[in-house]
Amino acid sequence: MQIDVLLKIAGVGLMVTVICQVLTRAGREDIATLATVAGVILVLLTVVNLASELLAQVQAVFHLP
């Protein structure tokens, strides 16, 4: 598996956690929630991209149209 993808996902999680903690302590829970949703969307886009690449490789291996 590609280690750079794992590090990217872990980095996004770490950044979102720090941002949410800072915003929560500042009393901005609504913005913290938006930051969490944005982080989840970034990770989901990365996972969808990986799934797309995986399906393309499977299609190439089995010579599917």
Sequence and secondary structure as in RCSB ss.txt:
>XXXX:A:sequence
MQIDVLLKIAGVGLMVTVICQVLTRAGREDIATLATVAGVILVLLTVVNLASELLAQVQAVFHLP
>XXXX:A:secstr
  HHHHHHHHHHHHHHHHHHHHHHHTT HHHHHHHHHHHHHHHHHHHHHHHHHHHHHHHHHTT  
